Amino acid sequence: MAIFALALLLSHPISFAIRSGRLALFTLAPSWKVHLGQIALILLVGAVLFAVTFRKLGIDYNRWRVLHKGVILVVIFAFLHSFVIGPDLQPLGMKLYWIALFAIALAIFLFRNIYMPLRGRRRFRVDAANKVTHDTWNLVLKPEGGSVFPYRPGQFMFIKVLRETKPVEEHPFTISSSPTQEGFITATIKESGNYTNTIGDTKEGDTALIEAPLGRYSFQFHKPERLLFIAGGVGITPFLSMLRYLRDTGDERPVTLIYANKTEDDIIFREELEALPVHMKVVHVLSQPDENWNGPRGFVTAEVIKEHAGEELETADIYLCGPPPMMEMLLVVMEGFGVDDERIHFERFEI
Ligand SMILES: Cc1cc2nc3c(=O)[nH]c(=O)nc-3n(C[C@H](O)[C@H](O)[C@H](O)COP(=O)(O)OP(=O)(O)OC[C@H]3O[C@@H](n4cnc5c(N)ncnc54)[C@H](O)[C@@H]3O)c2cc1C
């Protein structure tokens, strides 16, 4: 969207330059009214370039996120510029319309950045923080007052755990419990970076501020007849929620889960997955198994999918969640199978 907005905004001075035959709008223009627009454009170009390069520059995501909020200045400068200079905005009706659009943009910004962090978070208490594999933790969270908010299986939340250990940051995690499990929610978190490597420092009794439910990654938004879930590593979390929900509600729709990991030790909630009802088939695929493993080995390739979920490819809604290279590969595989885009749903854990 940002790149599209930039292209639209750039087309404005470019079309002016083409029409007037001068590059005046790109140079130091004579009027402060034009300068306002130039500042907006420079800020937007800078923000977009920074957003696509900050990882390569080695800048931490959270630092970038704070700086990125400065993009609101683009809206302010662009509004002022168009308001004082645009001939189309001279009629009163247009002026009011333009002010209303600006007010909506500003209100959304203030809501997200002032109201939500200060007042809009739900307060939960960490009831338990358990290690479930060698590098994955399960946080059990209970509301500090009242009951758990309504959510759909597969949706996610932003959590900020207030704790003594640094860093104290807000991160997105799937709600891995199911709405059928009343009185608590869980987050299943893999140690995979600066913050998540410290998740084991979370203590019983810590307060967690939660913004939820978010996202539309749930079969409940699509009503499919059968389901094929393909997960890689911690990408199992939305499927944990959905499978628990399907199990607890006695849903008899056929479900196949293909779950990729490196080794048997990496499989999260293996016992629970293997105890699912028979119409929920679970296929573990391991890329680095030991010699005793007699299930599929390697990656989740077209052949593996065809062998274990050939029928589902015809009619099932297919949900993908895993590491970025796996997701890219699976999308190509699905295209190769000729699966309609409407039947493919995926959640990206990288933002
Ligand atoms: C919708 C969604 C659901 C997710 N669900 C789960 C889950 O159930 N279990 C799980 O283990 N992981 C989940 N993740 C991934 C998890 O949010 C990241 O692994 C975590 O934020 C990485 O932070 P880090 O500091 O440990 O890693 P870093 O190595 O510092 O960051 C790695 C990458 O994670 C992303 N990231 C870092 N900080 C933030 C932040 N504050 N907010 C958003 N993204 C950030 C950035 O893309 C960054 O490049 C989910 C992500 C999303 C978007």
The ligand as a Tripos MOL2 file, in Angstrom:
@<TRIPOS>MOLECULE
LIG
   53    58     1     0     0
SMALL
NO_CHARGES

@<TRIPOS>ATOM
      1 C1          0.1570  -12.7470   13.0100 C.3       1 LIG1
      2 C2          1.3740  -13.3190   13.6820 C.ar      1 LIG1
      3 C3          1.2500  -14.4030   14.5280 C.ar      1 LIG1
      4 C4          2.3770  -14.9510   15.1380 C.ar      1 LIG1
      5 N1          2.2390  -16.0180   15.9610 N.ar      1 LIG1
      6 C5          3.3120  -16.5620   16.5430 C.ar      1 LIG1
      7 C6          3.1700  -17.6670   17.4400 C.ar      1 LIG1
      8 O1          2.0740  -18.1620   17.6930 O.2       1 LIG1
      9 N2          4.2940  -18.1740   18.0020 N.ar      1 LIG1
     10 C7          5.5510  -17.6490   17.7430 C.ar      1 LIG1
     11 O2          6.5410  -18.1480   18.2880 O.2       1 LIG1
     12 N3          5.7110  -16.5970   16.8840 N.ar      1 LIG1
     13 C8          4.6230  -16.0440   16.3010 C.ar      1 LIG1
     14 N4          4.7760  -14.9660   15.4680 N.ar      1 LIG1
     15 C9          6.1230  -14.4760   15.1910 C.3       1 LIG1
     16 C10         6.5990  -13.5930   16.3230 C.3       1 LIG1
     17 O3          5.7910  -12.4310   16.4330 O.3       1 LIG1
     18 C11         8.0450  -13.1540   16.0050 C.3       1 LIG1
     19 O4          8.8330  -14.3130   15.9530 O.3       1 LIG1
     20 C12         8.5740  -12.2910   17.0770 C.3       1 LIG1
     21 O5          7.8880  -11.0560   17.1030 O.3       1 LIG1
     22 C13        10.0460  -12.0790   16.8000 C.3       1 LIG1
     23 O6         10.5810  -11.2020   17.7490 O.3       1 LIG1
     24 P1         12.0740  -11.3710   18.2690 P.3       1 LIG1
     25 O7         12.4760  -10.0720   18.8630 O.co2     1 LIG1
     26 O8         12.1930  -12.5780   19.1140 O.co2     1 LIG1
     27 O9         12.8910  -11.6950   16.9540 O.3       1 LIG1
     28 P2         13.7900  -10.7350   16.0610 P.3       1 LIG1
     29 O10        14.8320  -11.6200   15.4560 O.co2     1 LIG1
     30 O11        14.2440   -9.5270   16.7800 O.co2     1 LIG1
     31 O12        12.7700  -10.3170   14.9510 O.3       1 LIG1
     32 C14        12.5360  -11.1860   13.8810 C.3       1 LIG1
     33 C15        11.4230  -10.6110   13.0280 C.3       1 LIG1
     34 O13        10.2130  -10.6580   13.7670 O.3       1 LIG1
     35 C16         9.4200   -9.5100   13.4930 C.3       1 LIG1
     36 N5          9.2720   -8.7140   14.7260 N.ar      1 LIG1
     37 C17        10.2010   -8.4130   15.6410 C.ar      1 LIG1
     38 N6          9.6880   -7.6560   16.6320 N.ar      1 LIG1
     39 C18         8.3880   -7.5090   16.3390 C.ar      1 LIG1
     40 C19         7.3180   -6.8410   16.9790 C.ar      1 LIG1
     41 N7          7.4550   -6.1800   18.1060 N.pl3     1 LIG1
     42 N8          6.1040   -6.8770   16.3750 N.ar      1 LIG1
     43 C20         5.9380   -7.5390   15.2090 C.ar      1 LIG1
     44 N9          6.9110   -8.2070   14.5620 N.ar      1 LIG1
     45 C21         8.1210   -8.1890   15.1130 C.ar      1 LIG1
     46 C22        10.1250   -8.7230   12.4450 C.3       1 LIG1
     47 O14         9.6740   -9.1540   11.1880 O.3       1 LIG1
     48 C23        11.5610   -9.1420   12.6510 C.3       1 LIG1
     49 O15        12.3340   -8.9500   11.5210 O.3       1 LIG1
     50 C24         3.6600  -14.3940   14.8730 C.ar      1 LIG1
     51 C25         3.7670  -13.2870   14.0350 C.ar      1 LIG1
     52 C26         2.6530  -12.7510   13.4590 C.ar      1 LIG1
     53 C27         2.8090  -11.5530   12.5710 C.3       1 LIG1
@<TRIPOS>BOND
     1     1     2 1
     2     2     3 ar
     3     2    52 ar
     4     3     4 ar
     5     4     5 ar
     6     4    50 ar
     7     5     6 ar
     8     6     7 ar
     9     6    13 1
    10     7     8 2
    11     7     9 ar
    12     9    10 ar
    13    10    11 2
    14    10    12 ar
    15    12    13 ar
    16    13    14 ar
    17    14    15 1
    18    14    50 ar
    19    15    16 1
    20    16    17 1
    21    16    18 1
    22    18    19 1
    23    18    20 1
    24    20    21 1
    25    20    22 1
    26    22    23 1
    27    23    24 1
    28    24    25 2
    29    24    26 1
    30    24    27 1
    31    27    28 1
    32    28    29 2
    33    28    30 1
    34    28    31 1
    35    31    32 1
    36    32    33 1
    37    33    34 1
    38    33    48 1
    39    34    35 1
    40    35    36 1
    41    35    46 1
    42    36    37 ar
    43    36    45 ar
    44    37    38 ar
    45    38    39 ar
    46    39    40 ar
    47    39    45 ar
    48    40    41 1
    49    40    42 ar
    50    42    43 ar
    51    43    44 ar
    52    44    45 ar
    53    46    47 1
    54    46    48 1
    55    48    49 1
    56    50    51 ar
    57    51    52 ar
    58    52    53 1
@<TRIPOS>SUBSTRUCTURE
     1 LIG1         1 GROUP 0 **** ****
